[in-house]
Structure formats: structure tokens, C-alpha cells
Amino acid sequence: MDFKVIPLTEDLGAEISGVDVSAPISAEVLKCIKQTWFERGVILFRKQVLTVESQTKFAECFGELQKVRTVADAHPHPAVMMVTNVKNESMKAILPEGEMQFHSDQCYYERPAAGTMLYAIEVPPTGGDTLFSDCRAAYSVLEPAVRTKCENERALFVYDYGNNPTSKDNVSGSAAPRYAHPVFRTHPETGRKSIYVNRLMTDHIIGKSETESRNLLEALYVVQESSRFIYRHKWQVGDVILWDNRCVLHARTDFDPNSRRMLQRVTIAGDRPY
């Protein structure tokens, strides 16, 4: 099968066919895959059959793997976490059921993940979709007044796994990881700017009053969450998706908690946002 790139929306996402990601990939094809990832933000491979070893080996093509930092002893492999509702005493990385608000993985650390790769092992018959938001396109249409007020500003990101695992609330424990990053982030490979804040994990814009911070953040969220910038992925078993955390947010829709959902996750280490 020939290598092909099929756009998923006008600007965001691409399905790449003709590649078995569990097998060795030529330097030429890998270069095309990386360029597509940078340009489209989300890349999809269908009908893959992966082991932990083959997934982590493929992920390493995009950079150093990030060890799991959120759950201790989540998996025998230090960089693998199971995103699942399947109850298993030996599997500690169980994500609660329910809708999960838009966010960027590990934005509450000094060096957030550059990318996240999910491999679908079990999926529910309906629901549990992943929504991806193109924050580059969202940045490009911001109202000039909002852009001016947020330019060169920083926001504090906090994630409390116990209090707000799927939706933002107003209480975070003192031990919750937190870090400040630019409201607008520059992509190190493309130079494009994106809105980097997100509804789930952004606490406030530093130096702004509570009211101004809340109003500015809501204005940014509304643009990010506009349907014109979103790709909705309905998972199939064997799907492999890699998205760019530096310019793409993701969210999850609700699904029947009696249905099994299991995805194998690997993250790629990133740099400090600027």
C-alpha cells in the first residue's frame, strides 16, 4: 500500500495510510510523517496491531519518551499508562468516567509533554470520542483587543487529580502540581503561535484581577472550543493517534460506564514553553 496523507478537516488532522507503525520505517517516510505532524497537529494511523514494545519504539521516533509522572507504578514500562475505565488492581492509571474538558497534557509541569500517542485496544460502541482543538487557528482569529491584553502574559496551570480529574473546580490541594507558562505559546518547529491556556487546568492569568483574568480566559476558551476548529475522533480498535500538545488541545466525550474503554498511552518529552 502506498503512503498517503488524507486531511481530517480543512486545517487540523491527517490520516496517514500505507504505514505499519510496528515495522521499521524508512528515513524518507519518517520525515514525511513528522512534517505532517507539525503541519496538521494530529496524525492518525488505522488498523494497527501494537505491543508495548512496538508502540514505544515508534513513539521514540518523535523524541525522548516522558516517564509517567502522574501515577506511581502505573505500568511495568515507565513511559506507558493505560487510559481506561477497566477496574484492575494492578492497573493504577484508571481515568474516571464522564466528559473531560479541553486540556493539554502535563501543562502544569515546567516541561510539558510535546506529544501524546494513544493506541486503541478496546472502545465503547458509542461515546468516548476525543475532540481536538486547533489552537493555532484559534489564535489567528482572536479579537485584537483580547490578543493585546494577553500578549506576553503568563498563566498558572494547576491539576489536582483528586479534586478535578475531568472538570475544573475552584479548589486545588496545595500538593497539586503547578507551573506558569505563556498564555500564547510559540511552536519550536514551525514558529507558529497558539493559545496555550485550557479550561481544565488553567487557574488564572498572573497579574490580572480575578475578574479580568476570568473574562479574558473565557474569551480565549470560547474561541478554542468553536466547532470550526475542532476535529472529533470516533475511535476504532487499532487506531493510533499522535497529537501535538504544543498547539492542540483535547477533550473526551462521555460514554456508558458499563462499556469497556482501554487505550495505551505514551507521551513524548517536551521543552519549556516560550
Secondary structure as UniProt FT lines:
FT   STRAND          4..7
FT   STRAND          14..17
FT   TURN            21..22
FT   HELIX           27..40
FT   STRAND          42..45
FT   HELIX           52..59
FT   HELIX           60..62
FT   STRAND          65..66
FT   TURN            72..73
FT   TURN            78..79
FT   STRAND          80..84
FT   TURN            89..90
FT   STRAND          100..103
FT   TURN            105..108
FT   STRAND          115..122
FT   STRAND          130..134
FT   HELIX           135..140
FT   HELIX           144..150
FT   TURN            151..152
FT   STRAND          154..158
FT   TURN            161..163
FT   TURN            174..175
FT   STRAND          178..182
FT   STRAND          184..186
FT   TURN            188..190
FT   STRAND          193..195
FT   TURN            199..201
FT   STRAND          202..205
FT   TURN            206..207
FT   HELIX           210..224
FT   HELIX           227..229
FT   STRAND          230..233
FT   TURN            237..238
FT   STRAND          240..244
FT   TURN            245..247
FT   STRAND          248..252
FT   TURN            257..258
FT   STRAND          262..268
//
